[in-house]
């Protein structure tokens, strides 16, 4: 399992546990939210345009494909799963920044 999938599974497991404990929403500390909204400092290197191909793009597409497969297989909401015809994760280039 890739690091991305391991982290995604851990987040899903944590949120499911919180729901089982009766929690209905996630509280976010205002200071942490503000810190996360600030741009990340760069090292001063000149950015280079990517062409959207190569290993990183292929990995991103594979991650989206696996996430789509997981969403299609999900039956946690039986009434929604029974009526679902497709899963739309978004639109646009899967390799976009």
C-alpha positions in Angstrom: 0.0 0.0 0.0 1.4 3.4 -1.0 1.9 6.1 1.6 -1.0 8.0 0.1 -3.4 5.1 0.5 -2.1 4.3 4.0 -2.8 7.9 5.0 -6.2 7.9 3.3 -7.2 4.7 5.0 -6.1 6.0 8.4 -8.2 9.2 8.0 -11.2 7.2 6.9 -10.8 4.8 9.8 -10.4 7.7 12.3 -13.5 9.5 11.0 -15.6 6.3 11.1 -14.5 5.7 14.7 -15.5 9.3 15.6 -18.9 8.7 14.0 -19.4 5.5 15.9 -18.7 7.5 19.1 -21.5 9.8 18.2 -19.6 12.7 16.8 -21.5 14.4 14.0 -19.0 17.0 12.9 -15.2 17.8 13.0 -14.0 20.8 15.0 -11.1 22.7 13.5 -9.0 25.0 15.7 -9.0 28.5 14.1 -5.3 29.0 14.6 -4.5 25.7 12.8 -6.9 26.5 10.0 -5.2 29.9 9.6 -1.8 28.3 9.5 -2.9 25.8 6.9 -4.4 28.6 4.7 -1.0 30.4 4.5 1.1 29.6 1.4 4.1 27.3 2.0 7.4 29.0 1.9 9.5 27.9 -1.1 13.3 27.4 -1.2 13.7 30.2 -3.7 14.2 27.9 -6.7 12.7 28.9 -10.0 9.6 26.9 -10.7 9.7 24.6 -13.8 6.6 23.8 -15.8 5.6 20.2 -15.8 4.3 18.5 -18.9 1.8 16.4 -17.0 3.5 13.1 -17.9 5.9 10.8 -16.2 5.8 8.8 -13.0 4.1 11.5 -10.8 1.3 12.0 -13.3 0.9 8.2 -13.7 0.8 7.8 -9.9 -1.8 10.5 -9.5 -4.0 8.9 -12.2 -3.6 5.5 -10.4 -4.5 7.1 -7.1 -7.7 8.6 -8.6 -8.6 5.3 -10.3 -8.2 3.4 -7.0 -10.2 6.1 -5.1 -12.9 5.9 -7.7 -13.0 2.1 -7.4 -13.3 2.4 -3.6 -16.2 4.9 -3.9 -18.0 2.6 -6.4 -17.7 -0.3 -4.0 -18.8 1.7 -0.9 -22.1 0.5 0.6 -22.1 2.5 3.8 -25.3 4.3 2.7 -27.4 1.4 1.3 -30.1 3.6 -0.2 -27.5 5.7 -2.0 -25.4 2.7 -3.1 -28.5 1.0 -4.6 -29.4 4.0 -6.7 -25.9 5.0 -7.7 -25.1 4.7 -11.4 -21.7 6.4 -11.4 -19.2 8.1 -9.2 -17.8 11.5 -10.2 -14.7 12.6 -8.4 -14.4 15.8 -10.3 -13.8 17.1 -13.8 -10.7 18.2 -15.6 -7.1 17.0 -16.0 -6.2 14.3 -13.5 -2.6 15.5 -13.6 -3.4 19.2 -12.8 -1.5 20.9 -10.0 
